């Protein structure tokens, strides 16, 4: 038989254990140490500087720690040092840049600290320097001007401060300059205009001030300029806008306060124009029509821009996103704006003063996924043609016409059911009186907001077909009738808000099928009958509010079997019987409100023992007996009301230690101030106090609250007996 093969060597965990490193130990003239993605956990060995033949060191994406050895600067043939995505610490050694043939220094995504070394100026052969995503501090060294061979310099996402040095204009070969996400201040130096090879500039997320220098008009090769999120001011220079190769212009989140440049029409290569959150004025120029390559136009949150959308604004055939939210524009939405925009994905015109109707041409936007026309004065937010938008995912039509009918207002079209891709629809605060049954065909809908709309009649039973619905908000409507039993088919529902309407009848027993529901708000309706015991099967329910209805009979004992229940409000109904002892098993309960019913007998001890109970409202019932002593043990109550019952007995001693907020009236001595904060029961008018130690007295709960604080504390316990005499 052939001899068995030797077992394979375990994978290396340090650089020294790797075969590449061992080869260099045997032959210092080795050329490469290439160890990317090896999960190495060592430091970089200092004796790597003795491998004089090395031309490339690649340690990408390991777990290396420690510092970068200064000895690497002694390698006469080293051309590339790549060690990004590790955990290297300490400063970048200036000696590293002394390697005479060094071209690439790539150390992004480490934990390097300290300033960029002035020795970087010695790297006259450097082409790529990538220092981003570290913790570098200090200012940019003037020696950057000596890097006349560098084409890519990136130092974003550090903590660099100070000014951009004017010497940056001497980096005569640089094509990519990325300095975003630092703390750079001062103005942009005019010398930046000397960088005629520059293709991409990113100065976003700094503290730069002043205007963009007009000298940027000399950057004839520039395709991308980003100076967003600074404190830049003044006009947008026409010299920048007119650059023939410019594809990306992002000046958003600054303080530019001029009109849009009139030569925008010449920016025929511009694909992304972002100037949102500035102080632009002068309206939308019709010359935007010349931007035939434009894909993204974002001018939102320039509230002084004003004017109307020009009817001659057309030809944005490549547009994917148009956002004009909060720009102060008024008048109608011209059909020309949407003509030919077959690739448009996002159209957002919210929070303006637009009037009239959404043009029928909006129905031709076959790629549209998001439409925001909310907070305007549109009379007809959903024309029939809009239902042709098969790709529409989000629709925001809320708050138009101020909730009032207008001469051209329209109802929701029955064709709404054809929006089969729609997932989120916000249509609150509008004037619609009917909810078409076809809404039930919106099978992809996950969020529906239809509150404060004067919908009348009954909820369509077809609502039960919305199997994907997670959030349903239709409160403050004029809907009446009963809640349909088909509600139980909404098994994906998380939040239900149908309060303050006119629903009558019983809470359907099918509600128990909503086992994923987190919140149910049905308060302030006219619901009758008893609370169905099936509610107790809603295992994920955290908040249940059925207050201010006409519910009768007893509180179901099954409510105590709800492990997630945090808040239960059944106030102001016609509930009778006693408070079920089983409620004390709902151990997560923090807020229990049963006020304003016909509840009888005593307060269950199990309720008093709930460990997290902060709010307990039992007032205006027919409760008797005494307040359980357990209520004051380890008390976390912040609000406790039991007035207008038939309670007697003594106030539990421990209630004086509950963290009740101080009453509004807190006058008197310092001792009285502290005592008032310990006042145990609300509706005391006011508590009488003399000192700091509680002495409860028997009293009817509805009488004036008298909690006395005797001048001396409770006597201390007797000392232990002395040990027996030997």
N, C-alpha and C positions, 0 to 999 in steps of 0.2 A: 504493500500500500504506500501511496505518496505521503511524504511527511506533511503534517498539518501546518497551515500558514500561521505566522506569528500574529498575535492580536494587534489590531490597529492602535496607533498612538492616540491618546486622548487629545481633543482639540485644545489649541493653545488658549490661555486666558490672559497672557501678558505679551507685550511686544517681544521681550527677550525669549519667550518660549516658541515663537513662530519660526517656521522654516526659513522665511525670507531674511529674518534678522540673523539667524545662525549662519546662513550663506554669507552674509556680509562680515560676520566675525571671522570666517575662514578666508574670505577674500575681500579686504577693505576696498577693492576697486569695483565692487558691485555697483550696479547702476540704479536699481529701483528697490524701494520697500513699499509694497502696495498691499495694504491690509484694511480695505474698507469693509464695514458691516460684519466685523468678526466678534462683536461683544467683548472686546478687550477692556480690561479694568485697571491697567497699570498706568504709570507715568511714562512720559517720553524719555528714554534713556539719554543721559548727557553724552555717553560715549558714541552716540550716533554721529557726532561731529568728527569722529576719526575715520569714518568711511568716505574717504576722499573722492571716490568715484561716483558717489550718489548724484543723480540728476533729478530724481523724483521721489517725494515722500507723500504717500496717500494714506491717510488715517481717518477717512471720512466715516462719521456716524458710528462711533464706538462709545465706550464709557470712560475715556481717558481723563485723568485728573492731574493735578500739579501744574507746573509752569512750563512755558515753552523754553527749552534750553537755549542759552545765548550761544553755545558752541555751534549751533546750526549755521551761524553766520560765517564759520570758517570753511564751509564746504565750497571748494572752488568751482564745481561744475553744477551745483544745485540750480535747477530752473523752476521747479514747482514744489511748493509746500502747501499741502491741502490737509487741514485738520478741522473741518467744520463739524458741528453737531456732536460735540463732546462736552466735557465739564471742566475744561482747562480754566485755570484761575491765574491771578496775578497780572502784571502788566505785559504788554507786547514788548519784547526786548528790542531796543533800537539796533542791537548788533545783528539781528536777523536780516536786516536790509543791507548788510555789508557784503553778503554773498554776491560776487561780481556778475554772475549770469542770471540772477533771480528774475523770473518773469511773473509768476503767480504767487500771491499770498492770500490764501482763502482760509479764514478762521471764524466765520460767522457761526452764530448759535452756540457760543460757549459762555463762560462766566468771567471773561477777561475784564480787568479794571484798569484804572489809571488813564493818563492821557495818550493820545496818539503820539508816538515818539517823534521827536524832531529828526531822528536818524532816518526817518522814512525818505528824506530828501536824497539820501545816498543811493537809493534804488533807481538809478537812471535807466536800467533795463526793464523795470517793472511795467507790465502791461495790464494786469488784473489785480486789483486790491479790493478784497471784500471783507469788511470788518463789522458788518451789521449784526444786530441782535446779540450784543454783549452789554456790559455795564461801563463802557468807556466814558470818561469825564474830561473836563477841561475844554479848551478851545481848539479849533482846527489850526494846525501849525502852518505858519507862512511857508515852510519848506515844501508844502504841496506844490508850489509853483515850480519846483525843480523836477517834477515828474512829467517831463515832456513826452514820454513814450506811453504813459498810461492811457488806455482807452476805456476802462471800466473802473470807476471808483465809487464804492458803496459803503456808507457808514450809518445807515438808518437804524432806528430803534436802539439808540444808546442814550446817554445823558449828557451829550455835548452841549456846551454853552458858548456865549460870546458871539462875535461877529463872523460872518463868512469873509475870510481875508481877500483883499483885492488881488493878491498874488495868484488867486485861483485862475485869473485870466491868462496865466502863463502855461497852463496845462494844454498845450497846443494840439494834442492828439485825442483828447478825451471825447468820447461819444456818449457815455452814460454817466451821469452825475446824480447820485441818489443820497440825499441827506435828510430824508423825512423822519419824523417822530423823534426829535431831539428837543433841546431848549435853546436853539439858535435865535439870536435877537439882532438888533440893528436893522439896517436896510440891505436890500439886495445890491451888491456892488455893481456899478456900471460896467466894470471890466468883464462881467460875464458875457458881454457882447463880443469879446475877442475870441470866444471859443467857437469858431466857425465850423468845426467838425462835430459839434454837439448835436446829438440825435434825441436824447431823452434827458429831461430834467425833472427831479422830484424834490421839492422843498416843503411839502405838506407837513402839517402838525408841528409847527415851531412857533416862535414868538416874533416873527419878522414884521417890520413896520414900514410905513412909507409906501410910495408908489412902485409899481413894476417899472424898471427903467426902460425908456424907449429904445435903448441900445440893443434890446433883445431882437429888434428887427433885423439885426445883422446875422442872426443864427439861421442861415439859409437852408441848413440840412435838418433843422429841428422838426421832429414828428410828434413829440409829446412834451407838453409843459404842464406841470402840476405844482401849484403853490397854494393849495387849499388849507383851510383851518389855520390861518395866521391872523395878523392884525393889519394886513395890507389895506391901503386906502387909495383914493384918487381914481382916475379914470382907467378903464381897460384900454391899454395902448393899442391904437389901430395898427401900429407897427408889428405887434405880436399877432393879432388876428389875421393880418394880411400875408403871413408866411406861407409860401406856396405848398410846402410839404406837410403842414401841420394837420395832424389827425386827431389829437387829443388835447383839449384845452380845459383844465380844471382849476378854476379860481374861486370855488365855493367856500363859504364860511369865512368871509373876510368883511371888509367895510368899504368895498368899492362903491362909489356913489355917483355914477355917471349914467348916461344913456348907453345902450348897446352901440358899438361902433358901426358906422354906416357902411364900412367896407366889408361887412360880414359876407356879403354876396360873393366876394372873391375867394372865400375860404372853401374852395370846391373839394378839397381833400378831407375836410373836417368830418370826423365820424362821431366824436363825443364832445359835447359842449355842456359843461357843468358850471353854472354861476349862481347856484342857489344860496340862500341865506347871506345876502349882501344888502345894499341899499340902492339898488339900481332904479333908475327912473326912465321916463320918456316913452313908455309903452313898447309894444312888440313891433319891431320894424318889419315891413313887408319884404325886406331884403332877405329875411330868413328863407324865403322861397328858393334862393339860389343855392342852399346847402343840400344839394341833391344826394350827397353821400352820407348825410347825417343819420346816425342810428339812435343816438341818445341826446335829448334836449331836456335839461333840468334847470328851470329858473324859479322853482318854488321858494316861498318865503322871502320874496322881495315885495313887501306890501305896497311900496310906493311906485311900483312899475306902472300900474294903471293902464288906462286906455281900453280899447276894444281889440278883439282878435280880428286883424284885417281880413276882409273877404278875399284879398289877393294873396293871402298866405296859403300856398298850395305847393304841391310838388315834393313833399317830404316822403317820397316813395320808399326809401330805405329805412324809415324810422321804426325803431322797436319800442322806444320809451319817450313819451312826451309828458312832462310834469310841469304844470303851471299853477299848482296849488298856492293859495294865499298870495296872489300877485296883484290884487286890486282890479283885475279886469272885469268889465261889465258888458252888457248887451248880449246878443244871441251867440250861440255856437255856430259859426258858419259851416255849411256843408263842405266848402272847399278845403277846410283844415284836414278833413278825413279822406278826401278824394284820393284814390290810388294807394292809400297806406295799407296795403294788403299784408305787410309784415308786422304791423303794430301789435305789440304785446301788452303794453301798459299805457292807458290814457287817464291822466289824473288832472282834473280841473276843479278840485274842491276848494271850499272856503273863499268864494269870490262873490260877485254880484251878477252872475249870469242869469238871463231871463229866457223866456220862450220855451221851446221844447228841444229835446235831443234830436238832432236831424236824423232823418230816415237813413241817410248814408252810413250811419254808425252800424247798421245791420250788415254792411259789406265788409266789416273788419273781421275777416274769417280767422285771423290768428290771435285776436284779442283775448287776453287771459284776465286782466284786471281793469275795471272801469270804476273810477271815482268821480262822481258828480255831486257829492253831498255838500251841504251847507251853501246852497245858492238860492235863487228865487225861481227855479225852473217850475213850470206849471205841469208838465207831463214828463215824468222821469223815466217812464218805460213805454216808449212807443212800440207798436206791434212788431216793427222791423227788427227790434233788438233781440228778439227770440231766435234770430238766425245765427247767433253767436255760439256755435257749437263748442268752442274752446274756452268759453268764459268760465273762470274758476272763482273770482271774487267780484262782487257787485256792491257798491256803496252808493245808495240813493237817498240816504236819510237827510232830514232837516232841510227840506225845500218848501217854499211858500209859507214858512213859519207855522206849518200845521194848519193853515187856513185854506179853504177852497178858493179857487180863482176861476176866472171866466173860461180858461182853457184847460182846467185840471182834468185829469183822466183817471179812470180806474185801472187796476192791474189787469193786464190782458190775460185772457184764458190761455193764450199760447205760451205762458210762462213755463209750463211744464216741459217745453222743448229744450230748455237750458240744462241738458242732462249732465254736463260737466261741472255745474255750479256747486261750490262747496261752502261759500260764505256769502250771506246776503244780509246787509244792514239797510233796513227801510223804515226805521223808526221816525217819529215826529213828522209824518206826512199826512196827507188827506186822502185816505182810501176808506171806503165804507164796506167793501166786500173783499173776502179772501177767496179767490177761485179754487175750486176743488182740484184743479190741475196742479196746484202746488205739491200735491202728493206724489207727482211723477218725478220730483227732483231727488232721485235716488242717491246722488252723491253728496247731498247737502249735509254739512256737519254743524253749521252755525246759522241760526235764523233769529234776527232781531227785528221784531215788528211791534215794539211797544210804543205807547202814546200815539196810537193811530186809532181813529174812531171807527174801528171795525165793529159791525153790528151783526146780530143773528147768532148762528151756531158755528162752532169750529167744525170744519169739514172732517168727516170720519176718515177721509183719505190721508189726513195727517199721520195716521198710523203706519203709512207705507214708507215714511222717511226713516228707513232702517239704519242709516248712517248718522242720524242727527245726534249731536252731543250737547249742544247748548241751544235752548229754546227760550226766548224772551219775548213774551207778548203781554206784558202787564199794562195796566191803565188803558184798557180798551173798553168798548161797549158790548163786548161779546157776552152773551147770556146762554141760556139752555144749560145742559149738563156737560160735564167733561166727558167726551166719548170714551167708551170702554176700549176702543182701539189704541188708546194711549199705552196700554200694556205691551204693544208690539214694538215700542221704541227702546229696544234692549241695549242700544249703545248710548242712551241719554245719560249725561253727567249732571247738567244743571237744568232745572225747570223753574221758570219765573212767570207765573200766570196770575199774579196778585193784583188786587185793587181793580177788579173788573166786576162783572155781574153774573159770574157762573153760579148756577143753582144746582139742586139735586145732590146726589151723594158723591163722595169720593169713590171712584170705581175700585172695586176689589182687585182689578187687574193691575193696579199700581204696584202690587207686590212682585210683579215680574221684572221690575226695573232694578235688578240686582247690582248694577254698576253705578246707579245714580248717587251723586254726592250731595246734592242740594235740591230740596223741594220747597218752593215758596208759593203757597196758595192762599195767603192771608188776604183779608179785606175783600171777600166775595160774599156770596149768600149760600154757601154750602150747608146742607142739612144732613140728617141721618146721623149715624154713629161713625166713629173713626174705624175703618176696616182693620181687623186684626192682621191682615196680610201685609200691612206696612212693616210689621216686625220682621219680615223676611228680607228686607232691603239691607243686606249686610254691609254695604259700603256707604250707607247714608250717614252724613255728618251733620246736616242741618235740616230740620223739619219745622216749618212755620205754617200752622193752620189757624192762627189767631184771627179774631174779628170775623167770625162766621156765625153760623147758627147750629153748630154741631151739638149733638145730644148724647145721652147715655153715659156709659163709664169710659174712663181712659183704658185702652186695651193693655192687659198685663204683658202682652207680647212686645211692647215697646222696650221693656227691660232687657230683651235679648238682642239688642242692637249694639254690637261691640264698638262700632265706630262713631256712634252718636255723640256729638259734642254740644249741640244746641237744640233744645226742644221748646217750642212756643205754642201753647194751646190757649192762650189768654182770650178773655172776652168771647166766650161761647156759652153754651147752655149745658155744659158737662156736669154730671152729678156723681154720686157714689163717693167713695173714699179715694185718696191718692194711692195707687197700687204700690204695695211694698216692693214689687218686682222692679220698679224703676231704679231702685238702689243697686241693681246689678249692671246698669249701664255705666260702667266705671270710667268711661271717657268724658262723661257729661261735665261741662263747665258752666252751662247757662240753662236754667230751668225756669220757665215762665208759665204759671198756671193761674194767674190772677183773673178776677172778674168772671168766675164760674159759680157753680152751686156745690162745690166740693165740701164734703162733710168729714166728720171724725177727726182723728189726730194726724199730726205730721209724722210720717213714718220715720222710725229711727234709721232705717236703711238709707233714706235720703240724706239725713244729717251726717252719715258716715261717708258720703261720696268724697273721695280724696282730693278732687280737683275743682270742686264746685265754687265758682266765683260769684254767680248771680243766682239768687233764689227769690222769686216773686210769687207770693201766695196770698196777697191781700185781696180783699173784697170777695171772700168766699164764706162758708159757714163752718170753718174748721174749729175744733174744740180741743180740750186738753191743754197741755203745756208745751212750750218749746223744748225739744229734746236737748238734754245736756250735751249730747255728743256733737251738737252743732258748733260748739266752741272749742272742740279739741283739734289741735293742728289746723286752725281755721285759716282759710284763704279767701273767705267771702269779701267781696268789695261792694256788693249791693244786696240788701236783705230787706224785704218788705212783707209784713204780715198784718198790717192794720186792717180794721173793719172785718174782723172775724169774731169768734167767741172764745178766744184763747184766754187762759188764766195761768196761775202758777207764778213761778219766778223766772226772771231773765237769767239765762245760763251765764255763770261766772265768766267762762272763757270768751264770750262774745266781745268783751272789752278789749281783747287782744287781736281781734280781726283787723285786717288792713283796710278799714273803711276810709274813703277820702274825707278830708276835713269839711265840716259844714261851711256854707257860704259865709255865715256870720261867725267870726272868730275874734271876739273882743275880750279884753280882760287881761289878767296876768299871764305870765309865761306858763305857769302851772295849769291855768285854765285852758290855754291854747292846746297843750298836750292832751289834756283830758277830753276836750271836745273832739279831737281826732280819734279818740277811742270810743266815742259815743256809739252804742251798739245798734240801735234801731233807727230807721229812717222815719220821717214825719214827726220827729220829736221837736217841740217848738218852744224854746230850745231845751237842751239838756241842762239841768242844774248841776253845777260842779263846785267842789271846794278843794279837792286835792287829787292825788294820783292813784288811789287804790280803790278798785271796784267793790262796792257792796250792793249786790242786787236786792231789790225790794219787790214784794208781790204787788202786782197792779194789773188792772185791765189794760190790754195793749192799746186800746183807743184813747185812754186817758193821757194827760200830760206826762211826758217821759221824765221820770225823776231817777237819775242814777247818782247816788251819793258816793263821794270819795272821802273817806275819813282821814283825819290828819296824820294818823300813824299807819304803817303797813301792817299786814297780817303778822301776828307774832311768829318769830322764827321757831322752828322745832326745838324741843328740849335737847340739850347736849347728851351724848352717849354716856352711860354710867361709867364710873371709874373702874379700872381693873381691880380684882380682889387683892387684898393685902397678902403677900406671901406668908 
